[in-house]
Amino acid sequence: MKDSRPTIIDFVEKYTHQFAGNVYLREKVDGVWKEITQEQTRNEAHRIGAGLMALGLEKGDKIALLSESRAMWIMAEIGALYAGAVDVPLSVNLGEGQDLVFRIRHSETQWILVSGNQLPKIRTIIADCPAVKKIIVFDDTAFNYDTLEANEIRMSEIQRMGDAFLAEHRDAFEARYRSIGPDDYANISYTSGTTADPKGILLTHRNYTANVEQGSSVISLNENEVLLIILPLDHCFAHVAGMYTMMFYGGSIAFVPIGKNALATLKNVPMAIRETRPHAMLSVPALARNFKKNIESGIKAKGPKVEKLFNFAVRNAIAYNKEYYNRGGLDVAWRKPLMALFDKLIFKQVRESFGGRMRFFVGGGALLDIELQRFFCAVGMPMFQGYGLTEATPIICANSEGHAIFGSSGRLVKPMDCKICDEQGNEVPHGTKGEIVIRGENVMAGYWKNPKATADTVIDGWLHTGDMGYICPWDPEFLYVVGRFKSLLISSDGEKYSPEGFEDSLPEVSKFVSQVVLHNNQNPYTVVMIVPEKEALADFVKKQGLDPQSREGKVAMLQKIQSEIDSYRTGGVHQDLFPDRWLPAAVIICDEPFSIANKMMNSTMKIVRGKVEEHYADRLAYAYTPEGKQLLNEKNIESI
């Protein structure tokens, strides 16, 4: 590499030569898994980059990318970077409206890369994006779009143009990519924009290569191992922990086959796991909970004896593993032979349903409940929590094999500085909660065309994350993240409380609760909005001889939910986890799940608090009336 601050181009050139023959990309095309090596990836990126130059793309031009996760996504983005473009990755969950138009116009995008599936969205809004010169369509044929419009061109044509350009002007192509410096922009990654217009996060070439180096200080993979990517590639976490990390280690990325819509793609996940047999997966808490529920459903289907044995085996392993860093010991040594037996009888079969090679999951994106971590470790597929944000490109810390404390967010990456500050910006001692503030080469260049937000967020090189946490007092390498400063609930007496702990815990400990959002904005008491697990509740009341559709059945279901909440109160099995005064005094049963489709979840499957509160504004107002505070109010009975 040309210096100690490599660009993404330097990085790609180095590792695609070092691991030239290693399979890098795996995707299912027409029912057959296709393998693309690192060398082939580089060659395709060269063709695409040269083709974009032949088309007229200049260094520094913005090129938006809207596609499902697939091999062409990666080759197209790397190709665009070779041509000196700044990539603007867009989420496929954005609707064909203002969300897309804002990002394309605000970023000053002139070129668009798009899959055949997503082309109709672009066609719908393109009249509102007059600066766009050309739309490059990945697929030669897709959903009957055999005829292109005037401003559209196929990727296969770009590749042919690239071949011709490289044959005649290879020196110009090489001069272009060699002119790119480490501080040149690589991406403008837009925030979800849940409270205002989305902000464009400027990430440089060096931000990315630095974070890959930093990430390797806390977590590693072996050459030729397979990582299955479920998260969308437009997300920064999938870029660093997926694209670039697997190139760095000489491993490969496998993609979930694309369905006709997001739900159809999600249904392909179990098949992709079975067929690619991954060694690792990138996950988010919402997916992790689904995996756990699927495992438990599969066990339950084998009958009560197997279910009882499985639950005992899990409890035994959890007791032995403790908080991972302190697993084993004389006090639990007798459990070890039992673990080996249960592993052979039960857990090995569970792992086989995940392909049989899974070493670990990496969970990012939100707080990961400690019970979830204990469960996956028990069955022999640890789920290691990490933490980061796009403004930090994104990895800040992560747990890993041999280096984990359940409940923590993991070891801080190196080299990087981290401190915890109070509301006045003063550093606080280890073990004291405050805002997480970091400094390092992974800190973004700023927000695109938003100097005020940049100045408020990056101060003297320190990134103020807006997240609350503390550094482990007995091992300062580990960071604990406890919630968002901005999502703090405020009681009527001004006391502040972070809701995420309870919101993550309740769906984890209760099979009757699917999703949870707490609300208190200087109100007399806290309200909880709950999406119930209706099937589990129906089974529960049927066992009591009640009809789930009857009023008595619905009352019994509501009372069961209340008892699950009350388990956190003094005297309950989960007492002392959260202060009694912050537990909800009123319950709202939501009439639909929080999802990406209704915008109550963002593209990384995080619940968007503001959207939930907006959607249920009438119910929240009702919950603060004497009638609405009652559990068995008519609106709850109707919604259950």
N, C-alpha and C positions, 0 to 999 in steps of 0.2 A: 504494500500500500504506500501511497506517496507521502503520507505524513501520519502523525499520531492521532489525527482527527479525520478518519476516513469518511468519505461520502457514501451514500447508499450504492453508488456506481462502483466505487473502489471495493466495497464490501461484496457486491454481487460478483464482480470480476474475480476476486480472490477465491471465494468459496465455491463458485461454480467450476473453477479450474481444479481446485483441490479435491472436490468430490464429483468430478465430471460425470462418471458413469453411474453414480448413485441415483436411485429413483427418488425424485423430489415431489412430484405431484401424482395423485391417484384419483381418478374420477370414473364414474360409470357412464358409458356412452352406448346407447342402444343395447343395454343389458349386459355389456362386457366392461370389466374394469380395465381402463387404459392407464399405462404408466409413462410418465415423462421424466427424463433424467434432468440433473442440474445443467448439464451441457446443452441439452435441447431447450431448456427454459431460457438460458442465456441467448442462444441462437434466435429463438422466437422473439425475445425482447429486442434484440438488435434489428430484426426485420421490421417489427412494429415501430420502433423508434425512428428508423430510417424512413419508413413509409409516412409517418407523421411529419417528418421534415420535408419530404417530397410534396406533401399536401399543403405545406406552407406554415406549419407550426413553428413559432419563434421561441427562443429561450425565454422563460418567464411567463409564457402563456398559461392560462388556467384551463384545465381539461377535467370536466366532471365525469364521474364513473358511477353508473347506476346498473347494478347487476346482482343476481344471486351469487353466492359463494361457489366458485368453480375455478378450474385451471386458467381459463382465459382471463379471468379477473386479475390474477397475479401477473401473468405474462404481459397483459395490457398496461397495468400500472407501472411495472418495471420498465417496459418499453417507453412509456410516456416520460419517465424520469430520465432515461438515456437521452431523450430528445430535449431535455432541459425544461420540461413542463412542470407546473405545480399541479398536483392531483387534488381534486375536490371529491372525496368519496361520499356518496349519498346512500342513505338507507333505503332498501326496497320497501320498507314499511311507510315511507312518506306517501301521502295521497297525491293525486294529480291535481294539485291546487296550489294555494299560496305557499305551503311548506316547501315545495320544490322550486317554485318560481323565485321565492325570496333567496334561497341559497344560490341558485344559478346566477341571478342578477347581482346579488351582493358580492359574490366572489369574482365577478367580472369574467365568468366562464365564456370562452369562445368556441370550445370544442366539447362534444359529449360522446363518451363511450357508453354503449347501452346494449343489454341483452335483448333478444327477441321478445322475451316475456314482458320486459319493462318498456319496450318501444311505444306501446299505445299511450302510456302516461306522458312520455316526452312529446308525442304528436299532439296530445290534447293541450299542452301548455306552451308549445314552442312559439306561438304567435306573440306571447307575452315576454319572450326572451330574444329581442332583436339583435343582440350582440353575438349570438351563436352563429358560427360560420358553417359548421358541418357536424352531422350526427353520424357516428361510426357504429354500425350494427354488428354485434358479434356473430350472429347466426346467419348462415346462407338461406335457410328456410326456417321459419318459426311461426306456428299458429297462422298459416296462410298469408304471411306478409312476404309474398314472393315479389311484389312490386314495390320498389323503393320510391320515395318522394324526392323532389328535386335536390333538397339539401342533405340527403342521406347517402351513405356509401358503406359497402360491406367490409368487414375486417379482412376477408380473404383478398379483396382488392388492395387494401392498405399493405398487406403482406407482399403482394406481387410488386407494388410500387417500391416497397422497401428493398426487395431483391435487386431491382433495377438500379435503385439509388446506391446501394452498397457496391454494386458492380462498377459503377462509374465514379462515385464520390465517397468512397469509404473514408478517405482522409478528412472530408468535411464532417462526416458523422463522428469520427473519433475526436476531432477538434471540438465538436459541440459537447460531447460528454466529459471531455477532459477539462473543459472550461468551467464546469460546475464545482463550486466550493462548498466546504462543510457548513457554512452559515447560510447557504441558499435555501429557500423554502422547498420542502418536499410535498407537504400537504397543507390544505386548509380543512380541518376537521370541525364540523359544526356540532355544537352542543344541542341537546334536545329542545331547548327553548321553551321550557315548561312555564316559566314565569314572565318572560319577555321575548323579544326577538332573539333567535338563536345567535350565539357568538361563534365566530370562525376562529378556531385555535390554530395558530401558525406553528407548524412543526418543521424544523430544519433537517437536512440530511444528517447532521451530526447528532441531533436529538435522538434520532432512531438508532444509529450505530452505537452511540454511547449507552443507550438503554439496553441494547442486546448484551453489551459487555457487562453492564451492571447486573442485569438479570442472571447472567451466568455465574455470578458470585454467590447466588443463593439457591439456584435450581439447575439441574443438568439432565440431559438425555444422552443416550448412546447412539453411535453411528448406526444407520439403517433402521432405527426404531420408527414406528408409525404414530403420528398424532392425528386424531380425528377432530376436525373443526366443525363445531355445530354453530358457534357464534358467527354473526355476519362479519364478512371481511372488511366492511367499511369501518368497523370499530378498531380503535387503536390497539387494544389488547390482542386482537387476532393478528394484527400486523406484526407486533414485536414478539409475542409469545408463540405465534404460529409461523407466519411467513419467514421472518428473518432468523428466528431462533433455530428452526429446523434446517435452514440453509447452512447456518453456522455449525451445527453438529453433524451435518451430512445425513440427516434423517429425512422422512417424507411426511407430507400432509395428505390426508385423505378427506374428501368432501362427501357430505350427505347428498345422494342423488336428488336433483331438483324436481319438485312436484309442480302441478299447475297453479298452486297457491301455497302460502306459508304453512297452512295446516297440513297439506298433502306432503310437503317436504319434511315436516316434523314427524309424520307417520313413518317416514323412511329411515328414521334414526336407528331403531332396533336392528333393521336389516343391515344398515351400514356398519354397525358395531360388529355384528356376527361375521360379515364378509371381509372386513378390513382387519379385524382382530387387533385393535390399537393397543399400544403400550401406555399411552397417556391421552387425556382428553381435556380440553378447555371447557369449563362449565360455569354456570351462574347458579345462585341458590334456588331459583325457581325450577331449573332443570334437575338439580340434585334432588329436590323433594319429589319430583315426578319419578326419577329413577328408584328412589327408596320405596315409594308407593307401589310401583310395578313389581319390585322384588317381593314386597310383602303380600301383594295380591297373588303372585305366582305360588308362594309358599302356602297361603291360605287355601288355594285351590287343591292342594294335595291332601287336605283333611286336617282335623283338629289335632291329631297326634303329632304330625310333622310340624304344624304351626307351633305347638307347645315346645317341642324339642328345639326348633329354630330360635324361639324367643329366649329359651334358657341358654342356648349356645351364645347368642348375642350378649346377654347379660354377663355371662362368664368372661367373654373376651373383653367387654368394656371394663369389667372390674380388674382384669389383668393389665390392660393397656393404660389405665388411669388417664393422665393428660398427655400421654405419648412420651414426653421427655423423661418421665419418671416411671415408665412401665416396668413391670416385673418386680423383683424384690422378694425377700424371704417370706413376707406376709402373704403373698399370693402365688408362691412358687408351685403350690399344689394344683393351681388352675392350668398350668402349662400343658401337662399331658392331656387334659380334657380338651384344651384348645386344639391340639394336634388331631385328636379324634374327631371333633366336630368339623374341623377344617376338611378332613378327608370325606366325611359323611355328607356334609351339607354345603359348606361355604365354597368348596371347589366347584360344585354344580352351579352356584350363583355366579361365580366368576366366569364359568364356561358360557353363560348367557351374555357375557360382555366380551366374548372372544377368547377368554382364557389367558390373555397375555397382559391384561391391564395392570400396570404398576401403580398408577396413581391418577387422580384427577387434580387439576389446578382450578380452584374456584376463585373467580374475581367478580367484581361488579357490585357487591353489596356485602353487608355483614352475613357471615355464615354461622348458623346456629351451632353451638358446641355439641348438641346431641346428634346432629347430622354428621359432624366430623367423627364422633365416637362410633356411630353406626357403620359408616363405610370402612373405618379402620378395623372394626370387628370382623367384617366379612372379607378382609384382606385386600381391599382396594381403597387405600387412604385418600381422603379428599382434603387436599392442603389449601388452606385459605391464604389468599394473597390480597394485596390492596394497592390501588393506584388510581390515577385519574388522567384523562387525556392531556391535561396541561403539563403532566409529568412524563408523558410519552410511553406508557403510562405507569410502568412498574416502580413502586416505592419499596415494597417489602413482600416476602412470601415465606410460608412454611415449606419444608421439603423433607424428603426421606432422611431420617437420622437427625433432622434439625427442625423440630416442631413443638409448639406448645399449643394444645387445643384451647380455643378461646382467644388466642392472640391472632394478629394478622401476619405474623412471621418476622423473619430477620430482615433488617434494613439492607438494601443493596449497597454495594461499594464500587467505586468511591461516590459518596453522597453525604451531605450534612443534613441532619434532622434535629429540630428543636421543638419544644412545646411552649406555646405562648399564652398568656392570659389576655383578657379583653383589651388591656392597655398596650399589648405587644411585648410585654416583658417575659423573658424566659423563666419557666417554672421548673422545680426539681423533678427528677425521675419519680414516677408514681403519681404525679399530680396531673389532673385532666386539664386540657386546654386545646388551643387550635394547633393542628399539625402544620409545621412550616418547614420547607425543605429547600436545599440549594445544591445544584449539580448541573452537569452537562445535559441532563434530560429535561431541564426546565424550558418550557416553550419560549418562542421568540416574542410572543404577545398575542393579542386578539386583532384580527384583520380589521382595519379601519375603525378601531375602537380604542383610542389612546387612553381614555379615562378608565375603562375597565382594566386595561393593561396596567396602568399606574396603580390602581387600587389592589391588584392581585399580585404583581411581582414588584417587590420593594427592595432595592439594593441587592438584586439578584436572588432574593428569597421568595419562593412561591408560597403564598398563603392559601392553603387548600380549602378552607371553609369547613374542614372536617375536624371532629373532636376526638382526641385520643390521649394516650399517655405512654411513656417509655417504661418498660418493665424495670422495676427498681432493683431486682436481683440479677438481671441479665440485660443490660442496656442495648444489646443487639436486637432485641425484640420490641416490636411496636404493637400496641393495642388500639384499635379503632373502635369507638363506641357510638358514633352517630354523626349527623350533620349539625353544625352550628345553626344553619339556616332552617332546619326542620325542628328546632327545639319547640316544645309546647310551653306555653306560659299560662300559669294559673291566675286567678283573680287577684291573688296577693303578690303577683310578680315573680314567683318562684319558677325556675326554668327546668325542663325535664326532657331528656332525649327519648323519643318513642320507639326507636328501632329495636331495642332489646326485646320488649314485649311483643312487638309485631312479628319478629322472627321466631320467638319462642313458642307462642300459642299454637300456630299451625304445625309446629314440630312435635309438641307433646300431645296434641289432640288430633285424633283421626276424624273428628267431627267438624273441624274448622279448616278451610282452604286458604283464605287470605284475610289479612287484618290491617286496618289503618286506625290509629288513635287520633283524636281531635281535642284540642283545648286551646282556645285563643282568648286568654284572660276571662274565661268563663268560670262559673261556680264549681263545675265538676268536669271530669273527662268523659268523653263519649267514644265508644268503639264501633267502627263499621266492620261488619263481618260478612264474608262470603262463606256460606256453610257448605259442608260436604253432604249434599242431600241424600246420596245413596247410603252412606254410613248411618246417617240419622234415621232413614227409613228402616234399615235393618234393625237398628236399636229399638225402635218403637214396635216393630212387628214382633220381636221377641217378648215384648210385654203384652202381646195380644191386642195391640191397637192398630187401627188403620191409619197409615201416614197421611191420608187425605182428609181424615176427620178432624174436627176441632180439637178433640182430646189428644189425638196423635200429634197435631201441630203444637199444642201446649207442652206436651212431653218433650218434643224436640227442642223447643225454646228453653225449657228448664234444664235440659241436658247441656246446652251451650253455656247457660249461666253457671252450671256447676263446674264446667271446665275453666271458666274465668275465675271462679271462686277458689279453685285449687291453688291460686297464687296468694290468697289472703292468709292472714295469721291462722294457723291451725291446718292449712291445706298442705298437700304433698309438695307444692312448689313455693311454700312460704319463704320469705326473706330474699327471693330473687329480685323483687321490685318493691319499693315502698307502697304500703297500702293506700296512702293518700293519692297516689298516682294511678291506681287501678281504676278502670272505667266504672262509673256509676250508672251509665245508661248504655243500652245496646241497640244498634241499628242493624237489622238483617237486610243485606243488599240483595236487590232483585236480579243482578247479573254479575258475573265475575269481572274482575279488573283484567283487561286484555289490551293487546296492541291495537286490535281493531277499533275498540271504543276510546282509544287514546289514554286510557287509565294506566297503561304500561308503556314504557319506551322500548326502543329496539333491542336493548340489552335485558329486557324482561324485568326492569325495575319498576315498581309501582310509582306513579307520578302523583304525589300527595295532593298537589294543587288541583289536578283534574278530577280526582276522586271527590275532593271537598266541593268543587264546583258542581259536579254531577248530582251530589246528594245534599245540596244546600238546603232544600226544603225539608228533607228528613232531619238534617242537623238542627235546624230551627225548631222543628217539632220535638226533638229529643230534649230540648231545654224547656219544655212545658211540663207541668205536672203529669199530664196524660202520657206524653211521649217518653217520659222518664221510666214509666212502668214497662217491664219486660214484655208483658202480655198485651201490649197495645195492638189495635186492629191492623196497623200497617205492618208490624212484625209478623202477625199471624198470616196476613195476606202474602208476604214475601217469602215465608218459609216453605 
